[in-house]
Amino acid sequence: ALQLTLAPDTAHRVHRLQVARAALDLGFHISFSGILTFNRSEDIRAVAAASPMDRILVETDAPFLAPPPFRGKRNEPAYTRYTAEVLAKVKGLTLDEVAAATSDNFFRLFAKTPDPRAAEAA
């Protein structure tokens, strides 16, 4: 049997990356909540960095796990901006690029949901 000895934080990161890759290989999307913004969430940010942008979503996990500066308070959908800002930094993109990509991903994944941007473009 293969044995692998890693520092605890490295083992956690490898496990999370393996689970994310397996989910992506099965056609799943990866969604990030306010946890992405927490100081000790380097392993989650590593998953975000390694995930293809066309399979990423952001979410609130409301009413829990609000991002800073609202940590410890009730989470709200408007706070997804803070998660998207951290995601933009991790991916080397602008906030507008992340907003467009995650919106595209949402409407592609939930195809029965009308995309209000389509009406605006018409």
Secondary structure, DSSP 8 states (H G I E B T S, - for coil): -------HHHHHHHHHHHHHHHHHHTT--EEE-GGGGSTT-HHHHHHHHHS-GGGEEE---TTS---TTSTTS---GGGHHHHHHHHHHHHT--HHHHHHHHHHHHHHHTTTS--HHHHHH-
